[in-house]
Amino acid sequence: MELRDIEAFVAVAEELHFGRAAARLHISQPPLSNRIRQLEADLKVSLFTRSTRSVTLTDAGQRLLGPARQVLTQLSLTRAVAEAIVAGETGRVRVGFAGASTQRSLPILSRAIRELHPGIELQLQSQAYVFTAMEMLRDGSLDLAFARLPSPDPDLDFRVIEVEEIVCALPTGHRLARRESVRLTDLRNEGFISLPDDQGSILQATMSALCVTAGFTPRVTQYAPDSATALALVAAGVGVTITLSTVQPVQPMEVVYLPLEDISPSHMFATLAWRRADPSPALRTVLKASEGSLPTPDLSRFANNPFLIGIGQE
């Protein structure tokens, strides 16, 4: 028994006329009659009572019509799902994110996908640092990642979604807290709260590089697993830290955020990152939706920034 035989049976059963059923199936009547005879032989039952004037279903034919229709319905559903997958309207996209740095962007994208493409499941996976996310993209355990921009990678594509200013976080009672801005040299003798230096944090690497450029190595008094914890320690007076303007709402009380004078780079770039050769239609749909919900900011003033050179903006 083949699907075309079931389609032939249902067409004749619904039309009760071989000519009309053949026209519906876009075939001639003799091949249709042959299919029905072959199906009856395979099933060893008579499906129709035929006369020169009418065609009616036998009792066996009436009993088999329901299951046959179910087969065709399931076939139609299977085809519809396959078409939705190809069109990128259904599927799963695994998204990596770091808590503090994606508190604004992640909910916006998630809401857009739920509203515009409810057939796509965003599977959210927390990962702490950019180089971890890049490795997970490369090995296929992530499809998309919110990440601060690392060096260009031939296997990955990036799109900037937010420009972040590098700032200093001080406890409100700090001797420098009333200033409008600070220089890194003003912090030479301070104790610093740092993210781990062995887990691929680009923010931690940037803090160390900026301090070394300013002529000193930061004296780390305590390590924190993430930006939220680092800022809580700053609020408690344990030390100061270098952070980003986008994470300020994480610790709004007891912390002062001040611009840093004469540093380079002075900004970092939050991006979406994905495998360049990823064939997933669902991923392409999510990327397209992200262009509307998280548009690329104006980067013209950063044209010569070394972090942006060679980075595609698809």
N, C-alpha and C positions, 0 to 999 in steps of 0.2 A: 504494500500500500504506500502510495506517495502522496504528498500534499496536493498535487494537482488533481489526484483522484478524489480527495476529500472536497476540494473546491468544486469539482464537477458535480459530485453528489449533492452538495448544498445548493448549488445553482439550480439544478433540475428540481430539487425538493421545494425550493421557494417559488420557482416559476411554474412548476407543473406543466412544462411545455419544453420539449427538446430544442425547438427552433429558437425560442426566446433565450433559453439558457446558453445556447451556443453563441448567440450574438453578444450576450453579457460577458462571456469569456473570450470573445474575439477569436473564436475558432469556428470551423464548419461543423455541421450536425453529425456527419458519419464518424469523425474521430471522437466526438463527445459520446455517442452511443456505444462505441467500442470501449471507451474508458469505463462507462457504467457497467457494461457486461463483464469486463475484466475484474472490476471491484466486487461485483456480486460473486464471481467465481472465487476470488481470494477469500472473501468472507463466508462463502458457502451459504449465503442467504439471498432471497429475492428482496430488492429494495423498492421496486416500483411495479405496479400493475399497469400494463400498457394495453391500450385498445386503439383503434383507428381514430377515435374521437377524443380520448382523454388519457391523462397520465395521473395516477394517484399513488400515494405512498402506501406500502404494505405496513403491517404492524411492526415488522422488524425495522423498516425504513423510518417510521415515526419514532421508534425508540432510539435509533442511532443518530437522528438529526441533532438532538441537543448536544451530545458529546462531540459531534463533528463541528458544530458551530463554536464550541469551546476551544477546539484545536485551532480554528481559524482566528478566534479572538486572541489567543495567546501568541499566535504567529504575528498578528498585527501589532500587539503590544511589544513583542521582541523587536520588530522592525522599527517601531517608534522610539524605543530606548536606544537602539543602535544609531538612528538618525540624530537623536539628541546628543549622544556622545560625540559623534563626528562634528556636530555643529557647536560643541562646547557648551551646551546647556545643561549637562549633567556630568557628574564625576566628583572626584575628590582632589583637593589641593592642600598639601601639607605646608603649613606656614610657620616659620620660626620667628620668634620675637624675644626681645629683652624687656622686662616689665616696665621700668621707669621711662625708658626712651621711646616707648611706643604707646604711651597712655592716651595720646590724642589720635594718632594715625590709625592704629589697629581697630578701634571701635568704629571709626568712620568707614573704613574699607569693609569690615564685617557687615555693617548695616546695609551698605550699598549692595553687597552680594545677596543678602537675604531678600532685599526688596526687588532687585532686578533679575537675579538668577537663582531662584530658590532651589533649583535642582542641583546646584553645586554645593558640596559640603566643604567648608574650610576647617581643616583639622589643625588646631592651634597647638604648637609645641614650644614651650619656654626653653630658650637657650640663652646663656648669659652674655657671650662675647662674640665679636664679629668674626674672628678667625675660626672659632668653632662653627659658626653658621656657614662660613664659606666651605669648610671641609664637609659639612653635612650636605650642602648643595652638590658638591662634586661627587660624593659617593652615592647620591640618589636618595638619601634618607629625608631630605627636604626638597620641596618643589619651589618654594618662594621664601625669602627671608627679609625681614626688616633689619637693616644693618647700617652702621656708619661706614662711610666709604673707605675701603682699604686701597691698596695699590691695584691697578688694572690687572685683570685675569683673562687670558684668552679663552677660557672655557665658560666665563660668566658674563652676563649683561647686567647693567645697573641703570636705574633711573632715580635721580635726586627728587625727593619729595618734600624736603624741609632743610632750611639753612639754620644752623645752630651756632650761636655765639659762645666762645669759650670764656667763662667767667670764673671768678674766685668766690667761694662760699666761706663766710666767716660767722662765728657765733655773734649774736647781737651785742654782747658786751665787750667785744674785741676792741683793742686800741685803735684799729684802722676802720672800724665799722661805719663811722660817720663820714668818711671820705666819699667822693663821687666816683673815684676809680683808684686802683692801686697798681704799682709796678711789682713785677715778680721779685725784684731785689729787695723790696720791702718785706718779703716773706722769707728771706734767707734763714732766719733763726727760728722760724715757726716749726711746730710739729705738724706733719701732714697725715691726713687720712687717705689711704690709697686703696684702689682695687687691686686684686692679686696680680703680681707681675709675671706669673707663669701660666696664665689661662687665656691669653690672647685678647686682652682688653686694649682696644685702640685708644680709649680715653686715658688709661693708665700710661701707655707708651708715650702719648702726646704730652701728658703732664711732666713726665721725667725728661723728655727731650727739651721742652720749654725751659725747665729749671736749669738744665745743664747749659743751654744757650745763654741763660742769664748769669751764668758763672757759679752755680752751686748745685750740689746734689741734694734733692729733697730728703729731709730727715723724717722717715716714716715712723709714726708712733703707734699706728694701728692699721691693720688691713680690714677691709669690709668686703663682703661677697658681692654687693651690688650697690648702685647709686643711692637707693633709698636708705640702706643701712649707713652708708658713708655720710649722708646728710643728717641722719639722726645723731650720729656721733659728733658731727660739727655742732649741732644744736645743743648737745650735752657739754660742749666746751672741751672735747678731747683733742681737737686740732682743727686745721683748715683743710680745704681741698680745692682742686680744680675740677669744675664740672661744666655743664652746658645749660644754656638759657632754657631749653625745652624741658628740663627736669625740675625747674624751680617749684612748680606746684606740688611736687612730692613732699617737700618739707617747707610749708609756708610760714611756720612759726619759729621764732628764735634763731633764724638764719638770715644773714644779709648777703645779697649777691651783688658783687661789684665788677664792672668791666676791668679788664687787664690792659694796661697801656703798652704799646710798642711790642706786641708779640706777633710772631709769624710761624704757623698760621694763626689767624685770629678767629676763624670759624671752622666748623666741621659740617659734614653733609650727611643727613639721614637719607638712606636710599631703600629702594626695593631691589633685590638681587635675585637672579634666576639663571638656570643653565641655558646657555645660548642655543644648544641643539635639542632642547627638550621639545618633543613633538606633541605634548598634551594639549588638545583643544580646550579643555577646561582651564588650564593655566593661561592660555591666550585670552580667554574670556575674562578671567580675573584681572589680567594686566590691562586689558582694554577698559574695564570698569574702573580700575584705579586711576586712569588718566582723567576721568571726570570727577571722581571723589577726592583724589589726592593729586592735583595738578602739579606739574613741575614749576617751581618758583623761578623768578627772573634771576638768572645766573650771570648776567652780562658783566657785573662788577667783579666777578671772580674769574674772568676769562683766563688769567695767567696763573691761577691757583694750581699748584702741582698735583693736588688730589683729583682735579677734574680733567687734566690732560689725558686724552686717550680713552675717556669714559664715554660710552654711547649713551644717548638720551632717548632710547626708543620709548 
